Amino acid sequence: MPAKRLEQIIYACVELKKKYGNSFVLFLIGMGPLEGFYKEIIQNTGLEGHVFIVGALSPDKIKPFFWACDFLVHPSVWDSFSMGCLDAMNVGRPFICTKYTGIVEYIGGREAFVVPADDMVELFGKMSILMEDKGLRESMG
């Protein structure tokens, strides 16, 4: 779904690779008609060993990914609530989202970074902060 803006996360990973080398992995969970487009970006940017398309998972199979992650990135420009963000909160993980994610109406501001929609610099900046600061991740989560 184009509104999810998953390509922005992939492009942010290009910058993460420049800054952190091989010290990160991104799992894209839940795919649709843009899967080929995302695979092409991954191949063209040399991120095959860093970005993995997992596909759609049932709720019982998705939870281990939330436990394994450091944080969730959800740059959608339209989402009525975001179960992914709620799932991240449920296992004590912080998240990055935009003001267009409905869950922002229910959070107090310490659980997430809310970034401007389509602002790649801000998205990368918040991803970097969370990658570098384990204490912050723990306190936000």
C-alpha positions in Angstrom: 0.0 0.0 0.0 1.6 3.3 -1.1 0.4 5.2 2.0 2.6 3.0 4.3 5.7 4.6 2.7 7.8 1.4 3.3 10.3 2.5 0.6 11.3 5.4 3.0 12.4 2.9 5.5 14.5 1.0 2.9 16.1 4.3 1.7 16.8 5.2 5.3 18.6 1.9 5.6 21.0 3.0 2.8 22.1 5.8 5.1 22.2 3.4 8.1 24.5 1.1 6.2 26.8 4.0 5.5 26.9 5.1 9.1 26.8 1.7 10.9 28.0 -0.8 8.4 26.6 -4.3 8.9 25.2 -3.8 12.4 21.5 -3.7 11.5 18.7 -5.8 10.0 15.3 -4.7 8.8 12.3 -7.0 8.5 9.4 -5.8 6.4 6.3 -7.7 7.6 3.1 -7.7 5.6 3.3 -7.3 1.8 1.0 -6.5 -1.0 1.1 -5.3 -4.6 4.3 -3.2 -4.1 6.4 -6.2 -3.0 8.2 -6.3 -6.4 8.9 -2.5 -6.2 10.4 -3.0 -2.7 12.6 -5.9 -3.8 13.9 -3.8 -6.7 14.9 -1.0 -4.3 16.6 -3.5 -2.0 18.6 -5.0 -4.9 19.5 -1.6 -6.5 20.7 -0.2 -3.2 22.8 -3.3 -2.2 20.7 -4.0 0.9 20.1 -7.7 0.3 21.8 -8.7 3.5 20.1 -6.1 5.6 16.5 -5.8 4.4 14.3 -8.9 4.4 10.7 -9.1 3.2 9.0 -11.6 5.5 5.5 -11.3 4.0 2.2 -11.5 5.8 2.1 -13.3 9.1 -0.7 -14.4 11.4 -0.8 -12.6 14.8 0.7 -15.7 16.6 3.7 -15.7 14.2 4.4 -12.0 14.2 5.0 -11.6 18.0 8.6 -13.1 17.9 9.6 -10.4 15.5 8.4 -7.7 17.9 10.4 -9.4 20.7 13.5 -9.5 18.6 13.4 -5.9 17.3 14.8 -2.8 18.9 12.1 -0.5 17.6 9.4 -0.3 14.9 9.3 2.2 12.0 5.9 3.1 10.6 6.1 6.2 8.3 2.6 5.8 7.0 0.7 8.9 5.7 -2.6 7.2 6.5 -3.4 4.6 9.1 -6.6 4.8 11.1 -4.9 3.2 14.2 -1.8 1.0 13.5 -1.9 -2.4 15.2 1.9 -2.7 14.5 2.6 0.3 16.8 0.3 -1.1 19.4 2.0 -4.5 19.1 5.4 -2.8 19.6 4.1 -1.0 22.7 2.7 -4.3 24.0 6.2 -5.9 24.1 7.9 -2.7 25.3 9.4 -1.4 22.1 9.5 2.2 21.0 8.3 3.2 17.5 8.6 5.9 14.9 5.5 7.1 13.2 3.9 10.2 11.6 1.1 12.3 12.9 -1.1 10.5 10.3 -1.0 7.3 12.3 -4.2 7.2 14.4 -2.4 5.9 17.4 -0.7 9.2 18.1 -4.0 10.4 19.6 -3.6 7.8 22.4 0.1 8.0 23.2 1.7 10.3 25.7 4.7 11.2 23.7 7.3 9.1 25.5 6.6 5.8 23.6 7.4 7.1 20.1 9.0 9.6 17.9 6.5 11.3 15.7 8.2 12.6 12.6 6.8 14.7 9.8 5.4 12.7 6.8 7.8 12.2 4.0 10.7 13.7 5.8 13.6 11.3 5.1 16.2 13.3 7.1 14.0 13.3 10.2 13.2 9.6 9.8 16.8 8.6 9.4 17.8 10.9 12.4 15.3 9.2 14.7 16.3 5.8 13.5 19.9 6.7 14.3 19.0 7.9 17.8 17.2 4.7 18.6 20.0 2.6 17.2 22.6 4.3 19.2 20.8 4.7 22.6 19.8 1.5 24.2 18.8 3.3 27.4 16.5 5.6 25.5 14.9 2.6 23.7 14.3 0.9 27.0 12.8 4.0 28.6 10.6 4.7 25.6 9.5 1.1 25.4 
